[in-house]
Amino acid sequence: MEFPFLIGEQVYLRPLQLDDAVLLTEWMNDSRVTRTLRPRGPVTVQEEREWIETRTRGPQNLACAIVRRRDERMIGTAGFHGIDWQARSAEFGISIGVPAMWGRGYGTEVARLLLAHAFRTMNLHRVWLRAHADNLGGRRSYEKAGYRLEGVQRDAVYREGVYKDMVLMAVLRPEWERANRPTSRPAPLRRPRTASRAGTPAGGRVRGRGPRAARPAASARPRRAH
């Protein structure tokens, strides 16, 4: 792994670098990838370099590359922007640039990794996002990570010849902590059994060589051993 920042089971996140601009340019000119993103028009390598420089500069942004662990292949980008350190909130964004990688759980794992970092390390209180209402796969992924629907922006974007709704989703730190609270309790510690001075187990019960004899009835008189 190269410069790992957050590590998951299938993917890890590393800092976004200027050398990633060529790959990002390919993705941002693919209509399949940009269909659920904010429209930007044709993108050049220089524009992507400038975008990377903007996203990796200053305390209001956190930009990462998503890398698949099994083959070290970069498959997307994710991070926070518009971080408000007073309100302790940030907007989450993610893009899987390789269509063949959609539907494999990578996006959900990335969302969970960044939420854990936001609440445990950055001490944020609220993380939110905007998504196209008809992006059902993305919305299911966000819900699995813990996001909840907060509202709908009607006819908020114009794509493919029609106006489309946008949804607002968010997760608060107390909600995330309740959902990620450990459910299993450690087994109680048992007091070790110590031997008595006579060398018999605690409680004074002597172990015989054979099976334990049955306890005599209360009315029966025990026999004396010869």
mmCIF file of the C-alpha atoms, coordinates in Angstrom:
data_MODEL
# 
_entry.id   MODEL 
# 
loop_
_atom_site.group_PDB 
_atom_site.id 
_atom_site.type_symbol 
_atom_site.label_atom_id 
_atom_site.label_alt_id 
_atom_site.label_comp_id 
_atom_site.label_asym_id 
_atom_site.label_entity_id 
_atom_site.label_seq_id 
_atom_site.pdbx_PDB_ins_code 
_atom_site.Cartn_x 
_atom_site.Cartn_y 
_atom_site.Cartn_z 
_atom_site.occupancy 
_atom_site.B_iso_or_equiv 
_atom_site.pdbx_formal_charge 
_atom_site.auth_seq_id 
_atom_site.auth_comp_id 
_atom_site.auth_asym_id 
_atom_site.auth_atom_id 
_atom_site.pdbx_PDB_model_num 
ATOM 1   C CA . MET A 1 1   ? 0.000   0.000   0.000   1.00 0.00 ? 1   MET A CA 1 
ATOM 2   C CA . GLU A 1 2   ? 1.222   3.476   -0.898  1.00 0.00 ? 2   GLU A CA 1 
ATOM 3   C CA . PHE A 1 3   ? 0.665   6.241   1.670   1.00 0.00 ? 3   PHE A CA 1 
ATOM 4   C CA . PRO A 1 4   ? -2.361  4.550   3.315   1.00 0.00 ? 4   PRO A CA 1 
ATOM 5   C CA . PHE A 1 5   ? -4.521  6.964   5.286   1.00 0.00 ? 5   PHE A CA 1 
ATOM 6   C CA . LEU A 1 6   ? -7.558  4.846   6.175   1.00 0.00 ? 6   LEU A CA 1 
ATOM 7   C CA . ILE A 1 7   ? -7.565  1.088   5.620   1.00 0.00 ? 7   ILE A CA 1 
ATOM 8   C CA . GLY A 1 8   ? -10.605 -1.123  5.074   1.00 0.00 ? 8   GLY A CA 1 
ATOM 9   C CA . GLU A 1 9   ? -11.065 -4.764  4.174   1.00 0.00 ? 9   GLU A CA 1 
ATOM 10  C CA . GLN A 1 10  ? -11.371 -4.233  0.411   1.00 0.00 ? 10  GLN A CA 1 
ATOM 11  C CA . VAL A 1 11  ? -10.050 -0.726  -0.152  1.00 0.00 ? 11  VAL A CA 1 
ATOM 12  C CA . TYR A 1 12  ? -7.857  1.891   1.450   1.00 0.00 ? 12  TYR A CA 1 
ATOM 13  C CA . LEU A 1 13  ? -7.729  5.663   1.173   1.00 0.00 ? 13  LEU A CA 1 
ATOM 14  C CA . ARG A 1 14  ? -4.609  7.643   0.421   1.00 0.00 ? 14  ARG A CA 1 
ATOM 15  C CA . PRO A 1 15  ? -3.988  11.357  -0.211  1.00 0.00 ? 15  PRO A CA 1 
ATOM 16  C CA . LEU A 1 16  ? -5.049  12.609  -3.628  1.00 0.00 ? 16  LEU A CA 1 
ATOM 17  C CA . GLN A 1 17  ? -2.033  13.612  -5.735  1.00 0.00 ? 17  GLN A CA 1 
ATOM 18  C CA . LEU A 1 18  ? -1.462  15.728  -8.844  1.00 0.00 ? 18  LEU A CA 1 
ATOM 19  C CA . ASP A 1 19  ? -0.391  12.610  -10.725 1.00 0.00 ? 19  ASP A CA 1 
ATOM 20  C CA . ASP A 1 20  ? -3.988  11.364  -10.395 1.00 0.00 ? 20  ASP A CA 1 
ATOM 21  C CA . ALA A 1 21  ? -5.223  14.151  -12.686 1.00 0.00 ? 21  ALA A CA 1 
ATOM 22  C CA . VAL A 1 22  ? -4.942  12.127  -15.909 1.00 0.00 ? 22  VAL A CA 1 
ATOM 23  C CA . LEU A 1 23  ? -7.083  9.299   -14.551 1.00 0.00 ? 23  LEU A CA 1 
ATOM 24  C CA . LEU A 1 24  ? -9.625  11.725  -13.108 1.00 0.00 ? 24  LEU A CA 1 
ATOM 25  C CA . THR A 1 25  ? -9.882  13.474  -16.478 1.00 0.00 ? 25  THR A CA 1 
ATOM 26  C CA . GLU A 1 26  ? -10.796 10.175  -18.113 1.00 0.00 ? 26  GLU A CA 1 
ATOM 27  C CA . TRP A 1 27  ? -13.514 9.566   -15.523 1.00 0.00 ? 27  TRP A CA 1 
ATOM 28  C CA . MET A 1 28  ? -14.943 13.095  -15.628 1.00 0.00 ? 28  MET A CA 1 
ATOM 29  C CA . ASN A 1 29  ? -15.435 12.852  -19.381 1.00 0.00 ? 29  ASN A CA 1 
ATOM 30  C CA . ASP A 1 30  ? -17.328 9.554   -19.097 1.00 0.00 ? 30  ASP A CA 1 
ATOM 31  C CA . SER A 1 31  ? -21.068 10.250  -19.134 1.00 0.00 ? 31  SER A CA 1 
ATOM 32  C CA . ARG A 1 32  ? -21.742 7.057   -17.174 1.00 0.00 ? 32  ARG A CA 1 
ATOM 33  C CA . VAL A 1 33  ? -19.666 8.384   -14.292 1.00 0.00 ? 33  VAL A CA 1 
ATOM 34  C CA . THR A 1 34  ? -20.850 12.005  -14.366 1.00 0.00 ? 34  THR A CA 1 
ATOM 35  C CA . ARG A 1 35  ? -24.543 11.148  -14.709 1.00 0.00 ? 35  ARG A CA 1 
ATOM 36  C CA . THR A 1 36  ? -25.051 11.443  -10.939 1.00 0.00 ? 36  THR A CA 1 
ATOM 37  C CA . LEU A 1 37  ? -22.489 14.196  -10.370 1.00 0.00 ? 37  LEU A CA 1 
ATOM 38  C CA . ARG A 1 38  ? -22.802 17.939  -10.648 1.00 0.00 ? 38  ARG A CA 1 
ATOM 39  C CA . PRO A 1 39  ? -22.504 18.975  -14.321 1.00 0.00 ? 39  PRO A CA 1 
ATOM 40  C CA . ARG A 1 40  ? -19.117 20.438  -15.220 1.00 0.00 ? 40  ARG A CA 1 
ATOM 41  C CA . GLY A 1 41  ? -18.859 19.975  -18.969 1.00 0.00 ? 41  GLY A CA 1 
ATOM 42  C CA . PRO A 1 42  ? -15.768 18.682  -20.803 1.00 0.00 ? 42  PRO A CA 1 
ATOM 43  C CA . VAL A 1 43  ? -12.793 18.521  -18.451 1.00 0.00 ? 43  VAL A CA 1 
ATOM 44  C CA . THR A 1 44  ? -9.095  18.934  -19.249 1.00 0.00 ? 44  THR A CA 1 
ATOM 45  C CA . VAL A 1 45  ? -6.101  17.544  -17.373 1.00 0.00 ? 45  VAL A CA 1 
ATOM 46  C CA . GLN A 1 46  ? -5.139  21.074  -16.327 1.00 0.00 ? 46  GLN A CA 1 
ATOM 47  C CA . GLU A 1 47  ? -8.608  21.643  -14.859 1.00 0.00 ? 47  GLU A CA 1 
ATOM 48  C CA . GLU A 1 48  ? -8.370  18.410  -12.903 1.00 0.00 ? 48  GLU A CA 1 
ATOM 49  C CA . ARG A 1 49  ? -4.958  19.426  -11.557 1.00 0.00 ? 49  ARG A CA 1 
ATOM 50  C CA . GLU A 1 50  ? -6.431  22.712  -10.407 1.00 0.00 ? 50  GLU A CA 1 
ATOM 51  C CA . TRP A 1 51  ? -9.351  20.850  -8.808  1.00 0.00 ? 51  TRP A CA 1 
ATOM 52  C CA . ILE A 1 52  ? -6.947  18.560  -6.947  1.00 0.00 ? 52  ILE A CA 1 
ATOM 53  C CA . GLU A 1 53  ? -4.907  21.541  -5.744  1.00 0.00 ? 53  GLU A CA 1 
ATOM 54  C CA . THR A 1 54  ? -8.073  23.209  -4.451  1.00 0.00 ? 54  THR A CA 1 
ATOM 55  C CA . ARG A 1 55  ? -9.369  20.092  -2.706  1.00 0.00 ? 55  ARG A CA 1 
ATOM 56  C CA . THR A 1 56  ? -6.070  19.298  -1.020  1.00 0.00 ? 56  THR A CA 1 
ATOM 57  C CA . ARG A 1 57  ? -5.396  22.795  0.253   1.00 0.00 ? 57  ARG A CA 1 
ATOM 58  C CA . GLY A 1 58  ? -6.683  24.331  3.472   1.00 0.00 ? 58  GLY A CA 1 
ATOM 59  C CA . PRO A 1 59  ? -8.503  23.001  6.540   1.00 0.00 ? 59  PRO A CA 1 
ATOM 60  C CA . GLN A 1 60  ? -11.933 23.015  4.863   1.00 0.00 ? 60  GLN A CA 1 
ATOM 61  C CA . ASN A 1 61  ? -11.236 19.999  2.658   1.00 0.00 ? 61  ASN A CA 1 
ATOM 62  C CA . LEU A 1 62  ? -10.143 16.384  2.929   1.00 0.00 ? 62  LEU A CA 1 
ATOM 63  C CA . ALA A 1 63  ? -9.593  14.657  -0.421  1.00 0.00 ? 63  ALA A CA 1 
ATOM 64  C CA . CYS A 1 64  ? -8.608  11.010  -0.854  1.00 0.00 ? 64  CYS A CA 1 
ATOM 65  C CA . ALA A 1 65  ? -8.044  8.499   -3.604  1.00 0.00 ? 65  ALA A CA 1 
ATOM 66  C CA . ILE A 1 66  ? -9.843  5.162   -3.279  1.00 0.00 ? 66  ILE A CA 1 
ATOM 67  C CA . VAL A 1 67  ? -7.507  2.240   -3.973  1.00 0.00 ? 67  VAL A CA 1 
ATOM 68  C CA . ARG A 1 68  ? -8.501  -1.413  -4.220  1.00 0.00 ? 68  ARG A CA 1 
ATOM 69  C CA . ARG A 1 69  ? -6.221  -3.461  -1.991  1.00 0.00 ? 69  ARG A CA 1 
ATOM 70  C CA . ARG A 1 70  ? -6.026  -6.648  -4.066  1.00 0.00 ? 70  ARG A CA 1 
ATOM 71  C CA . ASP A 1 71  ? -4.332  -4.985  -7.046  1.00 0.00 ? 71  ASP A CA 1 
ATOM 72  C CA . GLU A 1 72  ? -3.454  -1.427  -5.908  1.00 0.00 ? 72  GLU A CA 1 
ATOM 73  C CA . ARG A 1 73  ? -5.826  -0.017  -8.527  1.00 0.00 ? 73  ARG A CA 1 
ATOM 74  C CA . MET A 1 74  ? -7.246  3.450   -7.989  1.00 0.00 ? 74  MET A CA 1 
ATOM 75  C CA . ILE A 1 75  ? -11.004 3.242   -8.544  1.00 0.00 ? 75  ILE A CA 1 
ATOM 76  C CA . GLY A 1 76  ? -12.366 6.570   -7.304  1.00 0.00 ? 76  GLY A CA 1 
ATOM 77  C CA . THR A 1 77  ? -12.189 9.584   -5.037  1.00 0.00 ? 77  THR A CA 1 
ATOM 78  C CA . ALA A 1 78  ? -13.898 10.530  -1.783  1.00 0.00 ? 78  ALA A CA 1 
ATOM 79  C CA . GLY A 1 79  ? -13.647 13.003  1.056   1.00 0.00 ? 79  GLY A CA 1 
ATOM 80  C CA . PHE A 1 80  ? -15.124 15.977  2.862   1.00 0.00 ? 80  PHE A CA 1 
ATOM 81  C CA . HIS A 1 81  ? -15.440 19.570  1.730   1.00 0.00 ? 81  HIS A CA 1 
ATOM 82  C CA . GLY A 1 82  ? -16.916 22.701  3.196   1.00 0.00 ? 82  GLY A CA 1 
ATOM 83  C CA . ILE A 1 83  ? -15.806 21.600  6.669   1.00 0.00 ? 83  ILE A CA 1 
ATOM 84  C CA . ASP A 1 84  ? -17.292 23.958  9.249   1.00 0.00 ? 84  ASP A CA 1 
ATOM 85  C CA . TRP A 1 85  ? -15.120 23.669  12.356  1.00 0.00 ? 85  TRP A CA 1 
ATOM 86  C CA . GLN A 1 86  ? -17.485 25.813  14.444  1.00 0.00 ? 86  GLN A CA 1 
ATOM 87  C CA . ALA A 1 87  ? -20.647 23.839  13.642  1.00 0.00 ? 87  ALA A CA 1 
ATOM 88  C CA . ARG A 1 88  ? -18.562 20.648  13.472  1.00 0.00 ? 88  ARG A CA 1 
ATOM 89  C CA . SER A 1 89  ? -20.099 19.604  10.144  1.00 0.00 ? 89  SER A CA 1 
ATOM 90  C CA . ALA A 1 90  ? -18.905 18.639  6.668   1.00 0.00 ? 90  ALA A CA 1 
ATOM 91  C CA . GLU A 1 91  ? -20.293 17.579  3.302   1.00 0.00 ? 91  GLU A CA 1 
ATOM 92  C CA . PHE A 1 92  ? -19.370 14.095  2.087   1.00 0.00 ? 92  PHE A CA 1 
ATOM 93  C CA . GLY A 1 93  ? -18.642 13.357  -1.539  1.00 0.00 ? 93  GLY A CA 1 
ATOM 94  C CA . ILE A 1 94  ? -17.667 10.194  -3.403  1.00 0.00 ? 94  ILE A CA 1 
ATOM 95  C CA . SER A 1 95  ? -17.212 9.038   -6.975  1.00 0.00 ? 95  SER A CA 1 
ATOM 96  C CA . ILE A 1 96  ? -16.377 5.532   -8.179  1.00 0.00 ? 96  ILE A CA 1 
ATOM 97  C CA . GLY A 1 97  ? -14.854 6.223   -11.583 1.00 0.00 ? 97  GLY A CA 1 
ATOM 98  C CA . VAL A 1 98  ? -14.759 2.651   -12.875 1.00 0.00 ? 98  VAL A CA 1 
ATOM 99  C CA . PRO A 1 99  ? -18.271 1.423   -13.809 1.00 0.00 ? 99  PRO A CA 1 
ATOM 100 C CA . ALA A 1 100 ? -17.140 -2.211  -13.510 1.00 0.00 ? 100 ALA A CA 1 
ATOM 101 C CA . MET A 1 101 ? -16.518 -1.558  -9.796  1.00 0.00 ? 101 MET A CA 1 
ATOM 102 C CA . TRP A 1 102 ? -20.071 -0.412  -9.057  1.00 0.00 ? 102 TRP A CA 1 
ATOM 103 C CA . GLY A 1 103 ? -22.261 -2.578  -6.846  1.00 0.00 ? 103 GLY A CA 1 
ATOM 104 C CA . ARG A 1 104 ? -19.387 -4.364  -5.087  1.00 0.00 ? 104 ARG A CA 1 
ATOM 105 C CA . GLY A 1 105 ? -19.651 -2.628  -1.734  1.00 0.00 ? 105 GLY A CA 1 
ATOM 106 C CA . TYR A 1 106 ? -16.629 -0.371  -2.198  1.00 0.00 ? 106 TYR A CA 1 
ATOM 107 C CA . GLY A 1 107 ? -18.645 2.827   -1.826  1.00 0.00 ? 107 GLY A CA 1 
ATOM 108 C CA . THR A 1 108 ? -20.314 1.630   1.378   1.00 0.00 ? 108 THR A CA 1 
ATOM 109 C CA . GLU A 1 109 ? -16.965 0.698   2.903   1.00 0.00 ? 109 GLU A CA 1 
ATOM 110 C CA . VAL A 1 110 ? -15.485 4.087   2.006   1.00 0.00 ? 110 VAL A CA 1 
ATOM 111 C CA . ALA A 1 111 ? -18.475 5.901   3.509   1.00 0.00 ? 111 ALA A CA 1 
ATOM 112 C CA . ARG A 1 112 ? -18.095 3.928   6.743   1.00 0.00 ? 112 ARG A CA 1 
ATOM 113 C CA . LEU A 1 113 ? -14.350 4.556   6.924   1.00 0.00 ? 113 LEU A CA 1 
ATOM 114 C CA . LEU A 1 114 ? -14.776 8.291   6.526   1.00 0.00 ? 114 LEU A CA 1 
ATOM 115 C CA . LEU A 1 115 ? -17.652 8.493   9.009   1.00 0.00 ? 115 LEU A CA 1 
ATOM 116 C CA . ALA A 1 116 ? -15.548 6.741   11.638  1.00 0.00 ? 116 ALA A CA 1 
ATOM 117 C CA . HIS A 1 117 ? -12.719 9.181   10.943  1.00 0.00 ? 117 HIS A CA 1 
ATOM 118 C CA . ALA A 1 118 ? -15.086 12.156  11.068  1.00 0.00 ? 118 ALA A CA 1 
ATOM 119 C CA . PHE A 1 119 ? -16.536 11.294  14.476  1.00 0.00 ? 119 PHE A CA 1 
ATOM 120 C CA . ARG A 1 120 ? -13.637 9.569   16.207  1.00 0.00 ? 120 ARG A CA 1 
ATOM 121 C CA . THR A 1 121 ? -10.728 11.692  14.968  1.00 0.00 ? 121 THR A CA 1 
ATOM 122 C CA . MET A 1 122 ? -12.030 14.983  13.556  1.00 0.00 ? 122 MET A CA 1 
ATOM 123 C CA . ASN A 1 123 ? -14.617 15.353  16.331  1.00 0.00 ? 123 ASN A CA 1 
ATOM 124 C CA . LEU A 1 124 ? -17.354 16.344  13.877  1.00 0.00 ? 124 LEU A CA 1 
ATOM 125 C CA . HIS A 1 125 ? -20.996 16.322  14.922  1.00 0.00 ? 125 HIS A CA 1 
ATOM 126 C CA . ARG A 1 126 ? -22.775 16.093  11.553  1.00 0.00 ? 126 ARG A CA 1 
ATOM 127 C CA . VAL A 1 127 ? -21.852 14.755  8.127   1.00 0.00 ? 127 VAL A CA 1 
ATOM 128 C CA . TRP A 1 128 ? -24.249 15.314  5.245   1.00 0.00 ? 128 TRP A CA 1 
ATOM 129 C CA . LEU A 1 129 ? -24.505 14.777  1.493   1.00 0.00 ? 129 LEU A CA 1 
ATOM 130 C CA . ARG A 1 130 ? -26.583 15.551  -1.567  1.00 0.00 ? 130 ARG A CA 1 
ATOM 131 C CA . ALA A 1 131 ? -27.566 12.888  -4.070  1.00 0.00 ? 131 ALA A CA 1 
ATOM 132 C CA . HIS A 1 132 ? -29.773 12.558  -7.119  1.00 0.00 ? 132 HIS A CA 1 
ATOM 133 C CA . ALA A 1 133 ? -33.135 11.194  -6.028  1.00 0.00 ? 133 ALA A CA 1 
ATOM 134 C CA . ASP A 1 134 ? -33.087 8.577   -8.803  1.00 0.00 ? 134 ASP A CA 1 
ATOM 135 C CA . ASN A 1 135 ? -29.608 7.337   -7.822  1.00 0.00 ? 135 ASN A CA 1 
ATOM 136 C CA . LEU A 1 136 ? -31.120 4.423   -5.912  1.00 0.00 ? 136 LEU A CA 1 
ATOM 137 C CA . GLY A 1 137 ? -27.916 2.406   -5.712  1.00 0.00 ? 137 GLY A CA 1 
ATOM 138 C CA . GLY A 1 138 ? -26.028 5.296   -4.182  1.00 0.00 ? 138 GLY A CA 1 
ATOM 139 C CA . ARG A 1 139 ? -28.804 6.033   -1.715  1.00 0.00 ? 139 ARG A CA 1 
ATOM 140 C CA . ARG A 1 140 ? -28.887 2.409   -0.522  1.00 0.00 ? 140 ARG A CA 1 
ATOM 141 C CA . SER A 1 141 ? -25.133 2.548   -0.034  1.00 0.00 ? 141 SER A CA 1 
ATOM 142 C CA . TYR A 1 142 ? -25.398 5.722   2.055   1.00 0.00 ? 142 TYR A CA 1 
ATOM 143 C CA . GLU A 1 143 ? -28.185 4.227   4.162   1.00 0.00 ? 143 GLU A CA 1 
ATOM 144 C CA . LYS A 1 144 ? -26.073 1.151   4.897   1.00 0.00 ? 144 LYS A CA 1 
ATOM 145 C CA . ALA A 1 145 ? -23.319 3.445   6.135   1.00 0.00 ? 145 ALA A CA 1 
ATOM 146 C CA . GLY A 1 146 ? -25.746 5.230   8.479   1.00 0.00 ? 146 GLY A CA 1 
ATOM 147 C CA . TYR A 1 147 ? -27.073 8.248   6.565   1.00 0.00 ? 147 TYR A CA 1 
ATOM 148 C CA . ARG A 1 148 ? -30.734 9.223   6.972   1.00 0.00 ? 148 ARG A CA 1 
ATOM 149 C CA . LEU A 1 149 ? -32.997 11.107  4.593   1.00 0.00 ? 149 LEU A CA 1 
ATOM 150 C CA . GLU A 1 150 ? -33.517 14.697  5.744   1.00 0.00 ? 150 GLU A CA 1 
ATOM 151 C CA . GLY A 1 151 ? -35.345 16.297  2.838   1.00 0.00 ? 151 GLY A CA 1 
ATOM 152 C CA . VAL A 1 152 ? -35.947 16.627  -0.889  1.00 0.00 ? 152 VAL A CA 1 
ATOM 153 C CA . GLN A 1 153 ? -34.992 19.520  -3.152  1.00 0.00 ? 153 GLN A CA 1 
ATOM 154 C CA . ARG A 1 154 ? -37.578 19.467  -5.925  1.00 0.00 ? 154 ARG A CA 1 
ATOM 155 C CA . ASP A 1 155 ? -36.420 20.054  -9.523  1.00 0.00 ? 155 ASP A CA 1 
ATOM 156 C CA . ALA A 1 156 ? -33.008 21.054  -8.189  1.00 0.00 ? 156 ALA A CA 1 
ATOM 157 C CA . VAL A 1 157 ? -30.933 19.977  -11.204 1.00 0.00 ? 157 VAL A CA 1 
ATOM 158 C CA . TYR A 1 158 ? -31.431 19.789  -14.958 1.00 0.00 ? 158 TYR A CA 1 
ATOM 159 C CA . ARG A 1 159 ? -30.008 16.622  -16.513 1.00 0.00 ? 159 ARG A CA 1 
ATOM 160 C CA . GLU A 1 160 ? -30.826 14.606  -19.614 1.00 0.00 ? 160 GLU A CA 1 
ATOM 161 C CA . GLY A 1 161 ? -33.509 17.040  -20.711 1.00 0.00 ? 161 GLY A CA 1 
ATOM 162 C CA . VAL A 1 162 ? -35.544 17.005  -17.482 1.00 0.00 ? 162 VAL A CA 1 
ATOM 163 C CA . TYR A 1 163 ? -35.500 18.574  -14.051 1.00 0.00 ? 163 TYR A CA 1 
ATOM 164 C CA . LYS A 1 164 ? -34.632 16.152  -11.275 1.00 0.00 ? 164 LYS A CA 1 
ATOM 165 C CA . ASP A 1 165 ? -34.966 16.121  -7.515  1.00 0.00 ? 165 ASP A CA 1 
ATOM 166 C CA . MET A 1 166 ? -32.047 16.026  -5.129  1.00 0.00 ? 166 MET A CA 1 
ATOM 167 C CA . VAL A 1 167 ? -32.164 14.438  -1.682  1.00 0.00 ? 167 VAL A CA 1 
ATOM 168 C CA . LEU A 1 168 ? -30.374 15.591  1.441   1.00 0.00 ? 168 LEU A CA 1 
ATOM 169 C CA . MET A 1 169 ? -29.039 12.894  3.760   1.00 0.00 ? 169 MET A CA 1 
ATOM 170 C CA . ALA A 1 170 ? -27.078 13.189  6.990   1.00 0.00 ? 170 ALA A CA 1 
ATOM 171 C CA . VAL A 1 171 ? -25.868 11.333  10.052  1.00 0.00 ? 171 VAL A CA 1 
ATOM 172 C CA . LEU A 1 172 ? -25.289 12.807  13.507  1.00 0.00 ? 172 LEU A CA 1 
ATOM 173 C CA . ARG A 1 173 ? -22.571 11.621  15.801  1.00 0.00 ? 173 ARG A CA 1 
ATOM 174 C CA . PRO A 1 174 ? -24.925 10.301  18.549  1.00 0.00 ? 174 PRO A CA 1 
ATOM 175 C CA . GLU A 1 175 ? -26.812 8.274   15.927  1.00 0.00 ? 175 GLU A CA 1 
ATOM 176 C CA . TRP A 1 176 ? -23.594 6.847   14.553  1.00 0.00 ? 176 TRP A CA 1 
ATOM 177 C CA . GLU A 1 177 ? -22.294 5.983   18.021  1.00 0.00 ? 177 GLU A CA 1 
ATOM 178 C CA . ARG A 1 178 ? -25.499 4.124   18.921  1.00 0.00 ? 178 ARG A CA 1 
ATOM 179 C CA . ALA A 1 179 ? -25.384 2.154   15.681  1.00 0.00 ? 179 ALA A CA 1 
ATOM 180 C CA . ASN A 1 180 ? -21.716 1.257   16.144  1.00 0.00 ? 180 ASN A CA 1 
ATOM 181 C CA . ARG A 1 181 ? -21.795 0.441   19.843  1.00 0.00 ? 181 ARG A CA 1 
ATOM 182 C CA . PRO A 1 182 ? -20.236 -2.969  20.610  1.00 0.00 ? 182 PRO A CA 1 
ATOM 183 C CA . THR A 1 183 ? -22.969 -5.553  21.104  1.00 0.00 ? 183 THR A CA 1 
ATOM 184 C CA . SER A 1 184 ? -20.971 -8.415  22.604  1.00 0.00 ? 184 SER A CA 1 
ATOM 185 C CA . ARG A 1 185 ? -19.879 -8.355  26.220  1.00 0.00 ? 185 ARG A CA 1 
ATOM 186 C CA . PRO A 1 186 ? -16.637 -9.947  27.370  1.00 0.00 ? 186 PRO A CA 1 
ATOM 187 C CA . ALA A 1 187 ? -16.994 -13.171 29.328  1.00 0.00 ? 187 ALA A CA 1 
ATOM 188 C CA . PRO A 1 188 ? -16.869 -12.602 33.107  1.00 0.00 ? 188 PRO A CA 1 
ATOM 189 C CA . LEU A 1 189 ? -13.646 -13.489 34.808  1.00 0.00 ? 189 LEU A CA 1 
ATOM 190 C CA . ARG A 1 190 ? -13.778 -16.601 36.974  1.00 0.00 ? 190 ARG A CA 1 
ATOM 191 C CA . ARG A 1 191 ? -12.011 -16.816 40.281  1.00 0.00 ? 191 ARG A CA 1 
ATOM 192 C CA . PRO A 1 192 ? -9.206  -19.389 40.018  1.00 0.00 ? 192 PRO A CA 1 
ATOM 193 C CA . ARG A 1 193 ? -9.626  -22.529 42.125  1.00 0.00 ? 193 ARG A CA 1 
ATOM 194 C CA . THR A 1 194 ? -6.855  -22.809 44.680  1.00 0.00 ? 194 THR A CA 1 
ATOM 195 C CA . ALA A 1 195 ? -5.718  -25.971 46.400  1.00 0.00 ? 195 ALA A CA 1 
ATOM 196 C CA . SER A 1 196 ? -6.206  -26.426 50.173  1.00 0.00 ? 196 SER A CA 1 
ATOM 197 C CA . ARG A 1 197 ? -3.354  -27.024 52.573  1.00 0.00 ? 197 ARG A CA 1 
ATOM 198 C CA . ALA A 1 198 ? -4.025  -30.765 52.535  1.00 0.00 ? 198 ALA A CA 1 
ATOM 199 C CA . GLY A 1 199 ? -3.669  -30.761 48.742  1.00 0.00 ? 199 GLY A CA 1 
ATOM 200 C CA . THR A 1 200 ? -7.364  -31.266 48.015  1.00 0.00 ? 200 THR A CA 1 
ATOM 201 C CA . PRO A 1 201 ? -9.386  -28.986 45.738  1.00 0.00 ? 201 PRO A CA 1 
ATOM 202 C CA . ALA A 1 202 ? -11.062 -25.940 47.234  1.00 0.00 ? 202 ALA A CA 1 
ATOM 203 C CA . GLY A 1 203 ? -14.184 -26.952 49.109  1.00 0.00 ? 203 GLY A CA 1 
ATOM 204 C CA . GLY A 1 204 ? -12.496 -29.987 50.675  1.00 0.00 ? 204 GLY A CA 1 
ATOM 205 C CA . ARG A 1 205 ? -13.993 -32.590 48.319  1.00 0.00 ? 205 ARG A CA 1 
ATOM 206 C CA . VAL A 1 206 ? -11.648 -35.534 47.758  1.00 0.00 ? 206 VAL A CA 1 
ATOM 207 C CA . ARG A 1 207 ? -11.450 -37.007 44.290  1.00 0.00 ? 207 ARG A CA 1 
ATOM 208 C CA . GLY A 1 208 ? -11.432 -40.804 44.101  1.00 0.00 ? 208 GLY A CA 1 
ATOM 209 C CA . ARG A 1 209 ? -9.677  -42.870 41.506  1.00 0.00 ? 209 ARG A CA 1 
ATOM 210 C CA . GLY A 1 210 ? -12.904 -44.245 40.116  1.00 0.00 ? 210 GLY A CA 1 
ATOM 211 C CA . PRO A 1 211 ? -16.313 -42.731 39.467  1.00 0.00 ? 211 PRO A CA 1 
ATOM 212 C CA . ARG A 1 212 ? -17.860 -40.809 42.314  1.00 0.00 ? 212 ARG A CA 1 
ATOM 213 C CA . ALA A 1 213 ? -20.056 -42.943 44.573  1.00 0.00 ? 213 ALA A CA 1 
ATOM 214 C CA . ALA A 1 214 ? -23.715 -42.102 44.808  1.00 0.00 ? 214 ALA A CA 1 
ATOM 215 C CA . ARG A 1 215 ? -24.712 -40.078 47.864  1.00 0.00 ? 215 ARG A CA 1 
ATOM 216 C CA . PRO A 1 216 ? -26.615 -42.291 50.370  1.00 0.00 ? 216 PRO A CA 1 
ATOM 217 C CA . ALA A 1 217 ? -30.199 -41.558 51.139  1.00 0.00 ? 217 ALA A CA 1 
ATOM 218 C CA . ALA A 1 218 ? -30.875 -39.293 54.109  1.00 0.00 ? 218 ALA A CA 1 
ATOM 219 C CA . SER A 1 219 ? -32.369 -42.143 56.157  1.00 0.00 ? 219 SER A CA 1 
ATOM 220 C CA . ALA A 1 220 ? -29.621 -44.656 55.370  1.00 0.00 ? 220 ALA A CA 1 
ATOM 221 C CA . ARG A 1 221 ? -26.644 -45.056 57.648  1.00 0.00 ? 221 ARG A CA 1 
ATOM 222 C CA . PRO A 1 222 ? -23.339 -44.880 55.796  1.00 0.00 ? 222 PRO A CA 1 
ATOM 223 C CA . ARG A 1 223 ? -21.199 -48.013 55.935  1.00 0.00 ? 223 ARG A CA 1 
ATOM 224 C CA . ARG A 1 224 ? -17.768 -47.952 57.528  1.00 0.00 ? 224 ARG A CA 1 
ATOM 225 C CA . ALA A 1 225 ? -14.948 -48.852 55.219  1.00 0.00 ? 225 ALA A CA 1 
ATOM 226 C CA . HIS A 1 226 ? -12.942 -51.992 56.165  1.00 0.00 ? 226 HIS A CA 1 
# 
